């Protein structure tokens, strides 16, 4: 089964496409972005009509920040931010005496629509996401 977690190569391809920097496959010091951070707002629908329990599907929108060092794959140091939208599907189990201990597993896809001042929606910068969380439901 293929992994839904972004790999170094998939992140490298996304940043390479955004920055339009040619890659060098002969370089032994291939680097990935030093920092890849995203923040999203999400909305979820629970088809089983039990909020915070069972299957949920949803959509998200937010921002992504990328930065890269000079050297290896990149010819110059760069950083920037972009707008992302995404989809999400997850399953949550509630347990404990008061059924407030929540374990949730899920995944989805995000797409970068705009990066800094560039409209990159036609470049197909889509990447998979995975999520596992443990928390308290209240």
GUDOTI-961210 format. One line per field, with one value per residue: residue number from 0; residue in one letter; x, y, z of N, C-alpha, C, O in turn. Coordinates in nm, 2 decimals, decimal comma. Each point is the difference from the previous one (the first is absolute). Layout:
residues N
vodren = c(NUM  ...);
sero = c(A  ...);
nc1 = c(X  ...);
nc2 = c(Y  ...);
nc3 = c(Z  ...);
cac1 = c(X  ...);
cac2 = c(Y  ...);
cac3 = c(Z  ...);
cc1 = c(X  ...);
cc2 = c(Y  ...);
cc3 = c(Z  ...);
oc1 = c(X  ...);
oc2 = c(Y  ...);
oc3 = c(Z  ...);
END
This chain:
residues 138
vodren = c(0  1  2  3  4  5  6  7  8  9  10  11  12  13  14  15  16  17  18  19  20  21  22  23  24  25  26  27  28  29  30  31  32  33  34  35  36  37  38  39  40  41  42  43  44  45  46  47  48  49  50  51  52  53  54  55  56  57  58  59  60  61  62  63  64  65  66  67  68  69  70  71  72  73  74  75  76  77  78  79  80  81  82  83  84  85  86  87  88  89  90  91  92  93  94  95  96  97  98  99  100  101  102  103  104  105  106  107  108  109  110  111  112  113  114  115  116  117  118  119  120  121  122  123  124  125  126  127  128  129  130  131  132  133  134  135  136  137);
sero = c(X  X  X  X  X  X  X  X  X  X  X  X  X  X  X  X  X  X  X  X  X  X  X  X  X  X  X  X  X  X  X  X  X  X  X  X  X  X  X  X  X  X  X  X  X  X  X  X  X  X  X  X  X  X  X  X  X  X  X  X  X  X  X  X  X  X  X  X  X  X  X  X  X  X  X  X  X  X  X  X  X  X  X  X  X  X  X  X  X  X  X  X  X  X  X  X  X  X  X  X  X  X  X  X  X  X  X  X  X  X  X  X  X  X  X  X  X  X  X  X  X  X  X  X  X  X  X  X  X  X  X  X  X  X  X  X  X  X);
nc1 = c(0,09  -0,11  0,22  -0,10  0,14  -0,05  0,02  0,17  -0,02  -0,12  0,10  0,13  -0,11  -0,07  0,14  0,04  -0,17  -0,02  0,14  -0,13  -0,02  0,14  -0,11  0,06  -0,04  0,10  -0,17  0,21  0,03  -0,07  -0,06  -0,03  -0,21  0,10  -0,09  -0,10  -0,05  -0,11  -0,11  -0,09  -0,11  -0,09  -0,03  -0,12  0,05  -0,17  0,13  0,19  0,06  0,20  -0,11  0,14  -0,17  0,17  -0,15  0,21  -0,16  0,19  -0,06  0,14  0,03  0,14  0,12  0,11  0,10  0,07  0,11  0,11  0,09  0,15  -0,04  0,19  -0,17  0,05  -0,11  -0,20  0,11  -0,11  -0,12  -0,12  -0,13  -0,10  -0,08  -0,09  0,01  -0,18  0,12  -0,22  0,16  -0,20  0,17  -0,21  0,20  -0,21  0,15  0,01  0,10  0,16  0,12  0,17  0,00  0,12  -0,12  0,18  -0,15  0,20  -0,17  0,19  -0,15  0,22  -0,12  0,19  -0,11  0,06  0,12  -0,03  0,18  0,10  -0,06  -0,03  -0,16  0,12  0,07  -0,20  -0,05  0,01  -0,10  0,13  -0,21  0,14  -0,16  0,13  -0,20  0,13  -0,21  0,00  -0,12  -0,04);
nc2 = c(-0,12  0,09  0,06  0,01  -0,15  0,21  -0,05  -0,12  -0,22  -0,12  -0,06  -0,18  -0,19  -0,07  -0,09  -0,22  -0,14  -0,05  -0,15  -0,18  -0,14  0,09  -0,18  -0,04  -0,09  0,16  0,14  0,03  0,19  -0,20  0,19  -0,04  0,00  0,20  0,14  -0,16  0,20  -0,13  0,14  -0,14  0,06  -0,06  -0,12  -0,01  -0,17  0,05  -0,12  -0,03  0,19  -0,07  0,18  0,07  -0,04  -0,14  -0,10  0,03  0,15  0,00  0,20  0,02  0,13  0,04  -0,03  0,09  -0,12  0,14  -0,18  0,15  -0,20  0,15  -0,03  -0,09  -0,05  0,07  0,10  -0,05  0,15  -0,17  0,18  -0,15  0,15  -0,15  0,01  -0,03  -0,16  -0,01  -0,19  -0,04  -0,14  0,00  -0,09  0,03  -0,02  -0,08  0,11  -0,21  0,04  0,15  -0,19  -0,02  -0,22  0,18  -0,16  0,13  -0,10  0,08  0,05  0,04  0,16  0,01  0,19  -0,04  0,14  0,02  0,07  0,04  0,06  -0,19  0,06  -0,09  0,17  0,15  0,09  0,07  0,20  -0,20  0,06  -0,19  -0,07  0,06  -0,14  0,10  -0,08  0,13  -0,08  0,22  -0,18  0,18);
nc3 = c(0,00  -0,17  -0,01  0,20  0,08  0,06  -0,22  0,08  -0,04  0,15  0,19  0,00  -0,01  0,20  0,15  -0,02  0,07  0,22  0,09  -0,04  0,17  -0,14  -0,08  0,21  -0,20  -0,12  0,01  0,07  -0,10  -0,08  -0,09  0,22  -0,07  -0,01  -0,15  0,13  -0,06  0,14  -0,13  0,15  -0,18  0,20  -0,19  0,19  -0,14  0,14  -0,14  0,12  -0,11  -0,06  0,08  -0,16  -0,14  0,03  -0,13  -0,08  -0,05  -0,12  0,10  -0,17  0,19  -0,17  0,19  -0,18  0,16  -0,16  0,08  -0,12  0,05  0,08  -0,22  -0,06  0,13  0,21  -0,16  0,08  0,12  0,10  -0,07  0,11  -0,11  0,13  -0,21  0,21  -0,17  0,13  -0,03  0,06  0,05  0,11  0,12  0,06  0,12  0,05  0,13  0,09  0,20  -0,02  -0,02  0,16  0,02  -0,04  -0,10  -0,05  -0,13  -0,07  -0,14  -0,11  -0,05  -0,06  0,03  -0,10  0,15  0,22  -0,18  0,22  -0,11  0,08  -0,21  0,21  -0,01  -0,12  0,19  0,07  0,09  -0,11  0,19  -0,01  0,06  0,16  0,04  0,15  0,05  0,13  0,03  0,05  0,03  -0,13);
cac1 = c(-0,09  0,08  -0,01  -0,06  0,09  0,09  0,14  0,10  0,00  -0,13  0,01  0,10  -0,06  -0,10  0,07  0,07  -0,09  -0,03  0,12  0,05  0,14  0,03  0,06  0,13  -0,01  0,13  0,04  -0,02  -0,05  -0,13  -0,06  -0,14  -0,03  0,03  -0,12  -0,12  -0,11  -0,13  -0,11  -0,13  -0,14  -0,07  -0,14  -0,02  -0,14  -0,01  -0,12  -0,07  -0,07  0,06  0,11  0,12  0,01  -0,02  0,05  -0,03  0,06  0,00  0,08  0,09  0,06  0,10  0,13  0,12  0,13  0,12  0,13  0,11  0,14  0,08  0,09  -0,06  -0,11  -0,04  0,10  -0,01  -0,09  -0,13  -0,11  -0,12  -0,12  -0,11  -0,14  -0,03  -0,14  0,02  -0,11  0,04  -0,09  0,06  -0,09  0,03  -0,06  0,00  0,00  0,01  -0,12  -0,09  0,01  0,05  0,13  -0,02  0,11  -0,04  0,09  -0,06  0,09  -0,06  0,09  0,00  0,04  0,05  -0,06  0,07  0,13  0,05  -0,08  -0,02  -0,12  0,06  -0,11  0,00  0,12  -0,04  0,09  -0,09  0,08  -0,08  0,02  -0,04  -0,03  -0,03  -0,01  -0,05  -0,04  -0,11  -0,12  -0,08);
cac2 = c(0,12  0,12  0,09  0,13  0,10  0,05  -0,04  0,11  0,02  0,07  0,14  0,06  0,02  0,12  0,12  0,02  0,06  0,13  0,09  -0,02  -0,02  -0,14  -0,09  -0,06  -0,13  -0,04  0,05  -0,09  0,08  0,05  0,05  0,03  0,13  0,00  0,01  -0,01  0,02  0,04  0,03  -0,02  0,00  -0,12  -0,02  -0,15  -0,06  -0,14  -0,07  -0,08  0,09  0,01  0,09  -0,05  -0,14  -0,07  0,05  0,14  0,05  0,15  0,08  0,09  0,11  0,05  0,05  -0,08  0,07  -0,09  0,07  -0,09  0,04  0,00  -0,12  -0,13  0,01  0,13  0,09  0,12  -0,01  0,05  -0,03  0,06  -0,06  -0,02  -0,03  -0,14  -0,05  -0,15  -0,09  -0,08  -0,11  -0,05  -0,08  0,03  -0,09  0,06  -0,10  0,05  0,00  0,10  0,00  0,13  -0,02  -0,01  -0,04  0,03  -0,03  0,05  0,04  0,08  0,06  0,15  0,06  0,13  0,07  0,12  0,01  0,14  0,08  -0,08  -0,09  -0,13  -0,10  -0,09  -0,08  -0,13  -0,02  -0,07  -0,10  -0,07  0,03  -0,10  0,05  -0,09  0,08  -0,05  0,12  -0,01  0,05  0,06);
cac3 = c(0,00  0,00  0,12  -0,02  0,06  -0,10  0,01  -0,04  -0,15  -0,04  0,05  -0,08  -0,12  0,02  0,01  -0,13  -0,10  0,04  -0,02  -0,14  0,01  -0,05  0,10  -0,04  0,05  0,04  0,12  0,11  0,11  -0,03  0,12  0,00  0,08  0,14  0,07  -0,07  0,10  -0,05  0,10  -0,07  0,06  -0,05  0,03  -0,01  0,00  0,06  -0,06  0,10  0,08  0,14  -0,01  0,06  0,01  -0,13  -0,13  -0,04  -0,12  0,01  -0,08  0,08  -0,08  0,09  -0,05  0,02  -0,01  -0,04  -0,01  -0,04  0,01  -0,12  -0,01  -0,04  -0,11  -0,02  -0,04  0,09  0,12  -0,03  0,09  -0,04  0,06  -0,10  0,04  -0,03  0,03  0,01  0,04  0,11  0,05  0,12  0,09  0,14  0,10  0,13  0,10  0,13  0,08  -0,05  -0,15  -0,04  -0,05  -0,15  -0,09  -0,13  -0,11  -0,12  -0,11  -0,10  -0,10  0,00  -0,13  0,01  -0,11  -0,03  0,08  0,00  -0,10  -0,12  0,00  -0,04  -0,01  -0,11  0,01  0,07  0,12  0,10  0,08  0,10  0,14  0,09  0,14  0,11  0,12  0,13  0,08  0,08  -0,06  0,10);
cc1 = c(0,09  -0,03  -0,07  0,08  0,09  0,14  0,08  -0,01  -0,13  0,01  0,10  -0,06  -0,10  0,08  0,08  -0,09  -0,04  0,11  0,05  0,15  0,03  0,08  0,13  0,00  0,14  0,05  -0,03  -0,05  -0,14  -0,07  -0,15  -0,02  0,04  -0,13  -0,12  -0,11  -0,13  -0,09  -0,13  -0,12  -0,07  -0,14  -0,03  -0,15  0,01  -0,12  -0,08  -0,08  0,04  0,13  0,12  0,02  -0,03  0,06  -0,03  0,07  -0,01  0,09  0,08  0,05  0,10  0,12  0,11  0,12  0,11  0,12  0,11  0,13  0,06  0,09  -0,08  -0,10  -0,02  0,12  0,00  -0,09  -0,13  -0,10  -0,12  -0,12  -0,11  -0,13  -0,02  -0,15  0,02  -0,13  0,05  -0,10  0,07  -0,10  0,04  -0,07  0,00  0,00  0,02  -0,13  -0,11  0,00  0,05  0,15  -0,01  0,13  -0,05  0,11  -0,06  0,11  -0,08  0,10  -0,01  0,05  0,04  -0,06  0,08  0,13  0,06  -0,09  -0,04  -0,13  0,06  -0,11  0,01  0,12  -0,03  0,09  -0,09  0,09  -0,09  0,03  -0,04  -0,01  -0,03  0,00  -0,06  -0,04  -0,12  -0,12  -0,09  -0,11);
cc2 = c(0,12  0,09  0,13  0,11  0,06  -0,04  0,12  0,03  0,07  0,15  0,08  0,04  0,12  0,13  0,03  0,06  0,14  0,10  0,00  -0,01  -0,14  -0,08  -0,06  -0,14  -0,05  0,05  -0,09  0,07  0,05  0,04  0,02  0,13  -0,02  0,00  0,00  0,00  0,04  0,02  0,00  0,03  -0,11  0,00  -0,15  -0,03  -0,14  -0,07  -0,08  0,09  0,00  0,08  -0,06  -0,15  -0,06  0,07  0,15  0,03  0,15  0,07  0,10  0,11  0,06  0,06  -0,10  0,09  -0,10  0,09  -0,11  0,07  0,01  -0,13  -0,12  0,03  0,14  0,09  0,13  -0,04  0,06  -0,03  0,07  -0,07  -0,01  -0,03  -0,15  -0,03  -0,15  -0,07  -0,09  -0,10  -0,06  -0,09  0,02  -0,11  0,07  -0,12  0,06  -0,01  0,10  0,02  0,14  -0,01  -0,03  -0,04  0,02  -0,03  0,05  0,04  0,09  0,05  0,15  0,04  0,14  0,08  0,13  0,00  0,13  0,07  -0,08  -0,08  -0,14  -0,11  -0,09  -0,10  -0,14  -0,03  -0,06  -0,10  -0,06  0,04  -0,12  0,06  -0,11  0,09  -0,07  0,12  -0,03  0,07  0,07  0,08);
cc3 = c(0,00  0,12  -0,04  0,05  -0,11  0,02  -0,03  -0,15  -0,04  0,04  -0,09  -0,14  0,00  0,01  -0,13  -0,10  0,04  -0,04  -0,14  0,00  -0,06  0,10  -0,06  0,06  0,04  0,13  0,12  0,13  -0,03  0,13  -0,02  0,07  0,14  0,08  -0,09  0,10  -0,07  0,12  -0,08  0,09  -0,06  0,03  -0,03  0,00  0,05  -0,05  0,10  0,10  0,15  -0,01  0,09  0,02  -0,14  -0,11  -0,01  -0,13  0,01  -0,10  0,08  -0,10  0,10  -0,08  0,02  -0,01  -0,03  0,00  -0,03  0,01  -0,14  0,00  -0,03  -0,11  -0,04  -0,03  0,08  0,11  -0,04  0,11  -0,06  0,06  -0,11  0,06  -0,04  0,03  0,01  0,03  0,11  0,03  0,12  0,07  0,14  0,09  0,13  0,10  0,14  0,07  -0,05  -0,15  -0,04  -0,04  -0,15  -0,07  -0,14  -0,10  -0,13  -0,10  -0,10  -0,10  0,02  -0,13  0,02  -0,12  -0,04  0,09  -0,02  -0,10  -0,12  0,02  -0,06  -0,01  -0,12  0,00  0,07  0,11  0,11  0,07  0,11  0,14  0,08  0,14  0,09  0,13  0,12  0,08  0,09  -0,06  0,11  -0,07);
oc1 = c(0,09  -0,11  0,02  -0,03  0,06  0,05  -0,04  0,01  0,01  -0,05  -0,02  0,03  0,00  -0,03  0,01  0,04  0,00  -0,02  0,09  0,07  -0,05  0,08  0,02  0,02  0,01  0,10  -0,11  -0,04  -0,02  0,00  -0,05  0,09  -0,03  -0,01  0,00  -0,02  0,00  0,01  -0,01  0,01  0,01  -0,05  0,05  -0,08  0,09  -0,12  -0,12  -0,06  -0,08  0,10  -0,02  0,08  -0,09  0,10  -0,11  0,11  -0,09  0,06  -0,03  0,01  -0,02  -0,01  -0,01  0,00  0,01  0,00  -0,01  0,01  -0,05  0,06  -0,12  0,05  -0,04  0,10  0,10  -0,09  0,00  0,02  0,00  0,01  0,01  -0,02  0,03  -0,06  0,09  -0,11  0,13  -0,12  0,12  -0,12  0,12  -0,12  0,10  -0,07  0,00  -0,10  -0,11  -0,06  -0,06  0,06  -0,07  0,11  -0,11  0,11  -0,12  0,12  -0,12  0,11  -0,10  0,08  -0,07  0,03  0,00  -0,01  0,04  -0,12  -0,06  -0,02  0,03  0,03  -0,06  0,02  0,09  0,06  -0,04  0,08  -0,10  0,11  -0,09  0,07  -0,07  0,09  -0,09  0,09  -0,05  0,01  -0,01  -0,08);
oc2 = c(0,01  0,00  0,05  0,12  -0,08  0,01  0,10  0,12  0,09  0,08  0,11  0,10  0,08  0,09  0,12  0,09  0,08  0,11  0,08  0,06  -0,10  0,05  0,00  -0,02  -0,10  -0,04  -0,05  -0,06  0,12  -0,08  0,03  0,05  -0,10  -0,07  0,08  -0,09  0,07  -0,06  0,07  -0,02  -0,02  0,06  -0,05  0,06  -0,08  0,03  -0,02  -0,06  0,03  -0,06  -0,05  -0,04  0,04  0,07  0,05  -0,06  0,06  -0,07  0,03  -0,02  0,01  0,03  -0,08  0,09  -0,10  0,12  -0,11  0,13  -0,06  -0,03  -0,01  0,03  0,03  -0,01  0,07  -0,08  0,11  -0,10  0,10  -0,09  0,06  -0,02  -0,04  0,06  -0,06  0,06  -0,02  0,02  -0,03  0,01  0,00  -0,03  0,07  -0,10  0,13  -0,02  -0,03  0,10  0,06  0,10  -0,10  0,06  -0,06  0,04  -0,02  0,00  0,01  -0,05  0,06  -0,07  0,08  -0,03  0,04  -0,04  0,04  0,00  0,06  -0,06  -0,01  -0,12  -0,11  -0,08  -0,08  -0,11  0,07  -0,07  0,06  0,05  -0,08  0,09  -0,09  0,08  -0,09  0,08  -0,11  0,12  -0,06  0,06);
oc3 = c(0,08  0,05  -0,11  -0,01  -0,08  0,11  -0,05  -0,04  -0,09  -0,07  -0,04  -0,05  -0,09  -0,07  -0,04  -0,08  -0,09  -0,05  -0,04  -0,08  0,05  0,08  -0,12  0,12  0,07  0,05  0,01  0,09  0,03  0,09  -0,12  0,06  0,07  0,11  -0,10  0,08  -0,09  0,10  -0,10  0,12  -0,13  0,10  -0,10  0,07  -0,05  0,04  -0,02  0,09  0,09  -0,04  0,11  0,07  -0,07  0,01  0,03  -0,03  0,06  -0,09  0,12  -0,12  0,12  -0,12  0,09  -0,08  0,07  -0,04  0,04  -0,02  -0,10  0,11  0,01  -0,11  -0,11  0,06  0,00  -0,01  -0,06  0,08  -0,07  0,08  -0,11  0,12  -0,11  0,09  -0,06  0,03  0,02  -0,02  0,00  -0,03  0,03  -0,02  0,03  -0,02  0,01  -0,06  -0,01  -0,05  -0,10  -0,03  -0,04  0,02  -0,04  0,02  -0,02  0,03  0,01  -0,01  0,03  -0,07  0,05  -0,12  -0,11  0,12  -0,11  0,01  -0,09  0,10  -0,12  0,00  0,01  -0,09  -0,01  0,01  0,09  -0,06  0,04  0,03  -0,04  0,04  -0,03  0,02  -0,02  0,02  0,01  -0,05  0,11  0,07);
END
